[in-house]
Amino acid sequence: MSVYSSNLASFIDGLVSQKKALGYSFGYGERVLKLFDDFCLEKYPDEITITKAMGLEWTTRLPGEKKSVSTAKRMAPVRELGKYMQRKGIEAYIIPNEFVKQSSARYMPHIFTDDELSMIFHEMDVIDNHIHPNSFEQYVMPVLFRLIYSCGLRPQEGRLVKRCDIDLEEGVLFIPESKQHKDRYVPLSPEMLTLCKKYSKVIEKKAPENEYFFPSGARTCYQSTSIEANFRRYWMRTGLSATMNGNTPRIYDFRHTFATKKLYQWMKEGRDLDACLPFLSTYMGHAHLSQTAYYIHLVPEIFPTLAGLDWNQFSSLFPEVD
C-alpha cells in the first residue's frame, strides 16, 4: 500500500521503486517526496502533474531551513520526479538546475589535536553509571567513538556494525555496501582490537540477543540523533568550546582527523605518498583519490613537527574538490 496520497502518488512510487532497483540509497529522497506529496495534497489537491506554480512554490525556503544548502537538497528529489514523469510521457515542470546547485563553499572541519582527543575520550570514559542505570551508554560510547576515529569510519558505518561483521579473531571489520555501494574490509589496530574484545565480552551479557555490536536496547541500535547528542554533550564537558575558533566539531570530523594525521605520519616517516594514498583511499571506502583529498587538511598546529619538508612536492596530489 502506498504511503503517498496526492494525485502524484503513482509517479512517486514509480520513481522510488526505480531508484531502489538501480541500487541507489534513496532514503532522503523518499522523505523529501513524502513532504512534497503532503504539500501537493494540501495546496494543489486537484493537480495531476507538477505545474510551474507548484515547482516554484516548492523552491521557497521552509521555516527552520537556515542554510541555502538545505533548500537545494530538498529540490533535487522533486526535480528528479519531474524528469521521471516526462520520461513517462507526462508533461511536468522540472525545477531548474540552478535551484538544485549547492553552494561551492567548502566546509572547514575541525581537526582534533592529540590533547583534544585525549580530553573528549576521557569524558566518554567517566560517564556516570548511576545516571544511566538502564543504559548501555557507558559501555558503548567509549568504544564506538574510538572505532570511528581509529578506522576513519563514517558515523553510520560505526553505529550500524553488526556482531557478524566484526571478526575479533582476525581483527577485521566488514563494512557492507556503504556510501559507494561497495563492501570493504577494514583492519583494526592492535589496541582497538584489544578494546573491542574486552567490550564484546561485557555487552554480550547485557544484550545477548541483539545483532548489533553497539546496542541501545535488547534488539535495537542507537539512532544517529542520539549519537550526535551524546557527542555534543561530551565535547561541551571538556570545556574546549569556550576557547576554540571555527566550526563546532562534529562526529564526522573524526574521519577528517584520521585522514589528515595518517598523511602527516607518512610524511614524517618519509613514505612514498604516491604509493600510500591509494591504500588510504581504499581503507576509507573511496572510489577516487580526489574523494580522499577532501579529508586531508593542512593544520597549522602540526607544521612545527614537519619543519624542513618541501610542501610544494605534495600540492599536485590534492586537487580542490566540490
TIZADREN-801140 format. One line per field, with one value per residue: residue number from 1; x, y, z of N, C-alpha, C in turn; residue in three letters. Coordinates in steps of 0.05 Angstrom, whole numbers. Example, Ala and Ser with C-alpha at 12.3 -4.5 7.8 and 13.67 -1.06 7.14 Angstrom:
residues 2
k <- 1,2
nxx <- 264,257
nyy <- -114,-45
nzz <- 156,142
caxx <- 246,273
cayy <- -90,-21
cazz <- 156,143
cxx <- 264,258
cyy <- -66,1
czz <- 156,157
r <- ALA,SER
end
This chain:
residues 322
k <- 1,2,3,4,5,6,7,8,9,10,11,12,13,14,15,16,17,18,19,20,21,22,23,24,25,26,27,28,29,30,31,32,33,34,35,36,37,38,39,40,41,42,43,44,45,46,47,48,49,50,51,52,53,54,55,56,57,58,59,60,61,62,63,64,65,66,67,68,69,70,71,72,73,74,75,76,77,78,79,80,81,82,83,84,85,86,87,88,89,90,91,92,93,94,95,96,97,98,99,100,101,102,103,104,105,106,107,108,109,110,111,112,113,114,115,116,117,118,119,120,121,122,123,124,125,126,127,128,129,130,131,132,133,134,135,136,137,138,139,140,141,142,143,144,145,146,147,148,149,150,151,152,153,154,155,156,157,158,159,160,161,162,163,164,165,166,167,168,169,170,171,172,173,174,175,176,177,178,179,180,181,182,183,184,185,186,187,188,189,190,191,192,193,194,195,196,197,198,199,200,201,202,203,204,205,206,207,208,209,210,211,212,213,214,215,216,217,218,219,220,221,222,223,224,225,226,227,228,229,230,231,232,233,234,235,236,237,238,239,240,241,242,243,244,245,246,247,248,249,250,251,252,253,254,255,256,257,258,259,260,261,262,263,264,265,266,267,268,269,270,271,272,273,274,275,276,277,278,279,280,281,282,283,284,285,286,287,288,289,290,291,292,293,294,295,296,297,298,299,300,301,302,303,304,305,306,307,308,309,310,311,312,313,314,315,316,317,318,319,320,321,322
nxx <- 17,11,46,37,-9,-29,-49,-4,17,25,66,107,115,132,181,212,214,243,292,310,314,356,397,407,417,363,338,335,313,263,239,237,203,156,143,134,91,52,51,30,-21,-44,-42,-49,-92,-121,-89,-57,-7,61,61,86,76,71,122,156,136,151,206,213,244,235,204,251,292,354,399,420,437,408,357,369,382,332,306,325,303,250,258,279,233,200,229,225,170,164,193,156,120,88,69,106,130,198,241,287,358,392,368,378,432,484,517,585,620,668,662,697,725,735,798,820,866,918,914,861,833,847,821,767,756,766,722,682,697,686,632,577,554,511,476,457,428,399,420,462,500,548,581,580,592,647,676,652,661,717,727,705,739,792,790,774,720,655,604,554,571,598,560,524,548,546,547,562,593,643,705,735,776,811,816,788,743,681,650,590,564,568,572,590,565,593,624,672,733,760,818,833,869,920,911,858,832,841,812,760,751,749,705,665,657,632,585,557,535,501,464,447,416,417,432,467,531,537,492,430,390,351,343,355,393,433,405,422,413,415,468,495,477,499,553,559,548,591,633,622,629,684,701,727,701,696,743,756,762,727,687,639,658,642,617,633,681,720,734,757,801,828,845,877,918,940,964,1003,1034,1056,1086,1124,1151,1176,1151,1130,1084,1054,1050,1025,975,934,922,901,856,826,819,786,741,734,723,755,818,812,768,788,825,794,788,836,875,913,941,956,976,1006,1048,1100,1122,1136,1178,1222,1204,1188,1135,1113,1120,1079,1033,1007,981,934,880,832,765,694
nyy <- -24,44,99,149,202,241,263,251,206,154,164,180,133,101,126,120,64,53,77,47,-3,5,6,50,89,115,139,192,219,194,213,268,268,250,294,330,305,312,367,376,353,385,438,436,400,382,379,341,336,363,430,493,533,502,479,525,547,507,515,555,575,536,544,543,524,540,544,554,509,467,478,472,417,396,406,372,316,327,352,308,277,305,298,243,237,262,226,186,205,246,313,353,400,416,430,482,472,508,518,473,468,467,508,525,533,510,467,475,429,409,394,350,360,323,330,347,302,267,291,290,235,220,242,210,163,169,168,173,118,114,152,132,81,41,40,28,63,77,35,29,80,98,60,58,111,112,72,94,137,114,80,113,117,129,160,131,81,62,60,23,-26,-96,-155,-199,-177,-162,-189,-215,-248,-247,-193,-157,-112,-114,-76,-68,-50,11,83,86,43,-4,-62,-67,-84,-71,-67,-73,-35,-61,-42,-24,-71,-102,-72,-77,-132,-137,-105,-133,-179,-159,-133,-173,-201,-163,-152,-203,-221,-184,-163,-123,-93,-49,-39,-7,-24,-83,-103,-65,-12,47,109,158,210,206,190,235,274,255,260,316,331,308,336,389,382,379,431,457,486,538,564,556,569,576,524,486,424,361,293,271,296,266,230,263,279,231,218,263,261,212,221,259,228,191,225,245,198,191,165,141,179,174,120,106,133,110,64,88,112,67,42,79,74,100,116,145,182,236,241,225,265,307,301,314,359,417,432,484,476,430,440,454,405,384,410,433,401,396,425,438,395,361,387,379,332,337,359,412,398,395
nzz <- 0,-18,12,-2,-19,-53,-120,-148,-130,-154,-190,-156,-126,-168,-183,-136,-132,-178,-168,-124,-148,-182,-146,-115,-55,-29,13,36,-7,-9,38,28,-17,7,38,-3,-28,13,12,-40,-34,4,-18,-73,-89,-133,-177,-228,-245,-242,-237,-261,-223,-176,-173,-168,-121,-86,-84,-48,12,70,135,187,156,154,123,56,30,50,29,-25,-28,-18,-64,-104,-105,-122,-170,-197,-198,-233,-280,-285,-293,-342,-374,-374,-408,-390,-386,-347,-299,-291,-240,-246,-256,-230,-181,-153,-148,-102,-53,-67,-28,16,70,131,168,237,259,304,358,390,446,450,432,472,516,502,497,548,574,555,579,632,642,684,716,750,734,688,695,667,618,560,549,577,565,509,483,493,463,412,391,391,355,307,301,300,256,216,201,171,209,210,192,235,279,259,257,258,299,270,232,251,260,311,319,275,272,238,207,175,127,100,36,35,27,-26,-47,-43,-15,38,73,136,171,241,289,334,386,384,372,418,455,433,440,497,506,478,508,553,533,508,549,569,527,499,455,416,351,337,345,375,416,435,465,479,428,391,356,368,348,298,315,371,379,360,396,444,432,427,479,507,484,502,555,560,562,522,483,496,483,431,360,297,264,303,329,296,295,247,239,263,224,185,215,223,170,158,198,188,139,154,188,152,121,157,167,120,78,12,-16,-63,-68,-20,-14,-47,-16,31,9,-8,42,67,38,-12,-81,-113,-113,-108,-75,-26,-18,-3,52,75,109,118,176,219,271,267,235,258,271,224,201,151,109,40,19,-30,-63,-54,-68,-117,-110,-83,-106,-108,-90,-102
caxx <- 0,27,45,31,-38,-36,-53,22,26,35,91,127,120,148,209,225,219,264,318,319,321,382,417,413,406,345,323,330,294,236,229,230,179,133,137,123,64,35,49,11,-47,-55,-44,-56,-105,-134,-69,-49,21,76,59,107,69,77,151,168,129,168,233,214,256,215,210,270,314,372,420,411,444,385,336,378,380,304,297,335,284,226,268,280,205,191,242,213,143,168,200,132,102,71,81,110,151,223,254,313,382,404,356,388,461,491,539,611,636,677,661,723,721,753,818,826,893,921,903,831,824,850,801,739,754,765,695,667,705,677,603,567,537,487,458,446,427,388,430,487,517,575,597,580,603,677,686,641,675,744,726,700,764,816,786,766,694,632,589,534,585,605,537,508,564,533,566,573,611,669,720,753,799,829,818,779,715,669,631,574,550,566,564,595,551,613,633,701,744,777,834,833,895,921,898,829,823,841,789,735,749,740,678,647,650,613,560,543,520,480,444,455,401,419,451,485,555,534,463,419,370,352,344,359,419,430,398,442,408,425,497,504,471,519,579,558,550,619,650,616,640,713,706,743,686,699,768,762,752,718,662,636,665,621,628,646,708,739,743,776,825,841,859,898,940,954,982,1026,1050,1072,1106,1146,1166,1189,1138,1123,1055,1041,1044,1008,949,913,914,884,831,811,812,764,718,731,727,775,836,801,749,805,838,776,790,863,876,939,935,979,988,1024,1070,1127,1132,1143,1196,1241,1191,1181,1106,1105,1121,1055,1010,992,967,909,865,807,741,669
cayy <- 0,68,118,175,205,261,253,244,182,132,171,180,105,91,136,107,36,53,84,23,-25,11,3,75,93,137,145,221,225,185,231,293,264,248,321,341,293,326,394,375,346,408,463,431,374,374,377,314,337,384,454,513,546,483,477,549,550,487,525,574,564,529,553,526,519,563,545,550,482,450,483,460,388,389,410,351,294,336,355,280,268,318,285,216,239,268,201,170,218,265,340,361,421,407,451,488,462,528,516,448,471,474,527,512,539,485,467,470,412,413,373,348,357,300,337,348,275,255,302,281,207,218,248,186,141,175,170,164,95,118,169,116,53,21,47,16,85,77,13,33,105,99,42,67,135,105,56,113,153,98,68,133,108,147,155,110,56,53,53,1,-51,-119,-174,-217,-161,-157,-213,-209,-266,-236,-164,-144,-103,-115,-54,-76,-31,38,105,80,17,-25,-73,-65,-95,-51,-79,-58,-33,-80,-30,-24,-99,-110,-58,-89,-158,-133,-94,-153,-198,-145,-126,-198,-208,-143,-154,-227,-227,-161,-169,-101,-93,-26,-39,13,-38,-112,-111,-41,2,76,126,178,234,200,190,263,288,247,272,345,333,302,358,412,377,384,460,468,502,566,576,548,584,559,509,467,397,341,266,266,307,244,218,282,279,206,220,283,252,190,233,271,206,180,245,244,173,191,146,149,184,164,92,102,145,91,47,104,115,42,38,96,68,119,106,162,196,263,240,223,291,325,297,320,387,427,443,499,466,408,449,453,377,377,431,423,386,411,422,441,370,347,403,368,307,343,379,422,385,408
cazz <- 0,-20,35,-14,-21,-73,-147,-159,-114,-170,-201,-135,-121,-190,-181,-113,-139,-198,-154,-108,-167,-193,-125,-101,-28,-35,38,39,-28,-1,59,14,-34,24,44,-28,-30,32,1,-62,-24,19,-33,-101,-88,-158,-198,-234,-253,-229,-253,-255,-198,-155,-172,-158,-93,-71,-81,-26,36,90,163,200,138,159,103,28,21,58,10,-50,-26,-19,-92,-122,-110,-137,-198,-208,-202,-257,-303,-287,-305,-371,-387,-376,-427,-377,-386,-319,-295,-279,-226,-259,-243,-212,-155,-141,-144,-74,-51,-71,-4,28,100,143,192,260,262,333,367,408,472,448,431,499,534,496,503,577,582,549,597,660,644,710,714,766,719,666,706,648,591,552,540,589,552,480,472,492,442,386,381,385,330,286,296,294,230,196,191,171,234,207,189,262,296,248,257,270,311,250,214,263,266,334,317,254,275,213,207,148,122,76,19,46,10,-55,-54,-45,10,43,98,150,193,266,301,357,410,380,373,446,468,423,453,524,505,469,530,571,520,502,573,573,506,485,431,398,329,333,362,393,421,454,480,475,399,374,357,373,325,293,332,398,378,357,421,463,424,434,509,516,476,519,582,560,566,500,465,504,474,403,337,275,267,325,320,291,295,221,239,270,198,174,232,218,144,160,215,175,119,168,198,130,113,177,164,94,60,-15,-15,-87,-63,4,-16,-56,7,48,-6,-6,70,75,21,-33,-108,-127,-95,-103,-52,-2,-15,12,80,84,115,128,202,228,296,262,218,270,272,197,192,131,87,16,16,-58,-78,-50,-75,-140,-102,-70,-120,-95,-100,-93
cxx <- 18,24,39,1,-47,-41,-27,33,38,62,114,135,138,177,224,232,242,291,328,327,348,404,423,402,389,328,316,310,266,223,220,205,154,124,124,95,44,30,28,-18,-60,-60,-53,-70,-116,-114,-60,-20,35,74,82,101,77,108,164,161,145,196,236,226,235,223,229,293,333,394,409,417,421,362,344,375,350,293,302,314,259,234,269,252,195,203,231,186,145,176,177,112,83,84,82,133,175,237,281,337,394,393,367,418,465,515,566,630,643,676,688,719,741,772,827,856,894,909,872,820,825,828,773,736,753,736,677,673,694,647,593,547,511,467,444,444,417,398,456,508,546,593,601,597,634,689,677,657,704,747,723,726,787,814,777,738,675,616,569,547,592,581,522,524,548,555,578,592,638,682,740,776,820,833,810,750,705,648,615,561,546,560,568,582,571,620,663,708,763,792,834,862,896,908,868,817,821,817,762,730,738,711,658,639,630,586,544,526,497,457,450,440,402,440,471,508,553,504,455,397,372,355,350,387,413,423,419,438,418,455,508,499,492,546,580,561,578,637,646,629,670,720,722,728,689,723,773,750,743,693,662,642,640,634,643,675,729,750,763,803,841,858,882,923,955,973,1007,1045,1068,1093,1130,1163,1180,1177,1133,1093,1041,1033,1024,980,927,904,895,856,814,802,788,739,713,737,749,792,826,782,765,817,820,779,817,866,903,934,959,992,1008,1048,1097,1138,1142,1162,1216,1230,1185,1152,1098,1104,1095,1030,993,976,939,894,840,784,716,660
cyy <- 25,86,146,177,225,247,244,218,160,138,171,151,93,100,123,78,34,58,60,0,-21,11,29,75,118,145,174,229,217,204,258,290,260,276,335,331,307,355,395,370,369,432,460,404,364,371,348,313,359,409,473,527,528,482,501,554,530,497,546,561,559,541,533,519,543,565,540,522,463,453,469,430,379,391,385,328,302,342,328,270,280,305,257,217,245,243,183,183,238,293,350,382,409,431,457,479,482,528,492,450,480,493,512,518,513,486,460,454,419,389,372,346,332,305,337,320,262,265,291,251,203,223,224,163,145,179,158,141,98,135,153,86,33,26,32,38,83,55,19,57,106,82,50,90,129,89,75,128,135,84,87,127,132,140,132,82,45,44,29,-25,-73,-138,-192,-203,-156,-183,-207,-228,-255,-206,-148,-137,-103,-93,-61,-52,-3,59,100,54,-5,-35,-68,-77,-75,-65,-61,-57,-53,-69,-30,-52,-109,-97,-71,-117,-156,-123,-115,-172,-185,-142,-151,-207,-188,-146,-179,-232,-205,-167,-147,-102,-70,-23,-16,1,-68,-119,-88,-30,32,90,148,203,230,201,219,279,281,260,301,348,328,325,383,407,380,413,472,487,532,580,571,568,565,544,490,439,379,313,260,277,287,232,237,281,254,208,240,273,229,200,244,250,195,200,246,220,171,172,158,153,174,135,88,112,126,72,62,107,90,36,54,92,88,106,120,176,224,264,239,250,310,324,305,350,395,443,458,488,443,416,446,425,368,397,418,408,405,407,423,414,354,362,391,343,313,365,388,407,398,393
czz <- 0,5,24,-21,-42,-100,-161,-146,-131,-183,-180,-128,-143,-190,-159,-120,-159,-186,-139,-126,-179,-171,-110,-73,-30,-11,41,18,-21,19,46,-2,-18,32,20,-33,-12,22,-22,-53,-10,1,-62,-103,-114,-181,-202,-246,-237,-247,-245,-228,-174,-151,-159,-128,-75,-67,-59,-1,58,118,176,183,140,138,76,19,28,38,-17,-50,-28,-47,-109,-126,-126,-166,-212,-215,-228,-282,-307,-300,-335,-386,-391,-395,-415,-378,-357,-318,-281,-266,-238,-242,-224,-184,-139,-134,-115,-74,-53,-47,10,59,111,169,214,261,291,338,385,436,472,447,458,518,528,501,533,587,576,569,625,662,670,707,729,752,697,675,686,620,586,545,551,577,522,471,471,469,415,375,375,360,306,280,287,267,209,185,188,196,232,204,217,278,285,246,271,280,290,231,226,272,287,335,298,257,251,216,179,147,97,62,32,25,-20,-64,-58,-17,13,70,110,173,217,276,325,382,408,382,402,461,459,436,481,525,498,491,549,558,513,525,577,552,489,459,410,376,325,354,383,399,439,471,473,446,380,376,362,347,322,310,360,399,377,383,443,457,433,464,519,509,494,547,583,567,543,482,471,492,444,383,316,281,291,315,316,293,270,221,249,244,184,189,226,192,146,175,203,154,132,178,175,120,132,175,137,74,32,-16,-40,-83,-40,1,-27,-34,25,35,-4,22,78,58,-1,-60,-122,-106,-89,-80,-26,3,0,42,92,86,126,154,213,253,291,245,232,270,244,184,172,108,64,10,-13,-72,-75,-60,-98,-133,-92,-84,-104,-107,-88,-68
r <- MET,SER,VAL,TYR,SER,SER,ASN,LEU,ALA,SER,PHE,ILE,ASP,GLY,LEU,VAL,SER,GLN,LYS,LYS,ALA,LEU,GLY,TYR,SER,PHE,GLY,TYR,GLY,GLU,ARG,VAL,LEU,LYS,LEU,PHE,ASP,ASP,PHE,CYS,LEU,GLU,LYS,TYR,PRO,ASP,GLU,ILE,THR,ILE,THR,LYS,ALA,MET,GLY,LEU,GLU,TRP,THR,THR,ARG,LEU,PRO,GLY,GLU,LYS,LYS,SER,VAL,SER,THR,ALA,LYS,ARG,MET,ALA,PRO,VAL,ARG,GLU,LEU,GLY,LYS,TYR,MET,GLN,ARG,LYS,GLY,ILE,GLU,ALA,TYR,ILE,ILE,PRO,ASN,GLU,PHE,VAL,LYS,GLN,SER,SER,ALA,ARG,TYR,MET,PRO,HIS,ILE,PHE,THR,ASP,ASP,GLU,LEU,SER,MET,ILE,PHE,HIS,GLU,MET,ASP,VAL,ILE,ASP,ASN,HIS,ILE,HIS,PRO,ASN,SER,PHE,GLU,GLN,TYR,VAL,MET,PRO,VAL,LEU,PHE,ARG,LEU,ILE,TYR,SER,CYS,GLY,LEU,ARG,PRO,GLN,GLU,GLY,ARG,LEU,VAL,LYS,ARG,CYS,ASP,ILE,ASP,LEU,GLU,GLU,GLY,VAL,LEU,PHE,ILE,PRO,GLU,SER,LYS,GLN,HIS,LYS,ASP,ARG,TYR,VAL,PRO,LEU,SER,PRO,GLU,MET,LEU,THR,LEU,CYS,LYS,LYS,TYR,SER,LYS,VAL,ILE,GLU,LYS,LYS,ALA,PRO,GLU,ASN,GLU,TYR,PHE,PHE,PRO,SER,GLY,ALA,ARG,THR,CYS,TYR,GLN,SER,THR,SER,ILE,GLU,ALA,ASN,PHE,ARG,ARG,TYR,TRP,MET,ARG,THR,GLY,LEU,SER,ALA,THR,MET,ASN,GLY,ASN,THR,PRO,ARG,ILE,TYR,ASP,PHE,ARG,HIS,THR,PHE,ALA,THR,LYS,LYS,LEU,TYR,GLN,TRP,MET,LYS,GLU,GLY,ARG,ASP,LEU,ASP,ALA,CYS,LEU,PRO,PHE,LEU,SER,THR,TYR,MET,GLY,HIS,ALA,HIS,LEU,SER,GLN,THR,ALA,TYR,TYR,ILE,HIS,LEU,VAL,PRO,GLU,ILE,PHE,PRO,THR,LEU,ALA,GLY,LEU,ASP,TRP,ASN,GLN,PHE,SER,SER,LEU,PHE,PRO,GLU,VAL,ASP
end
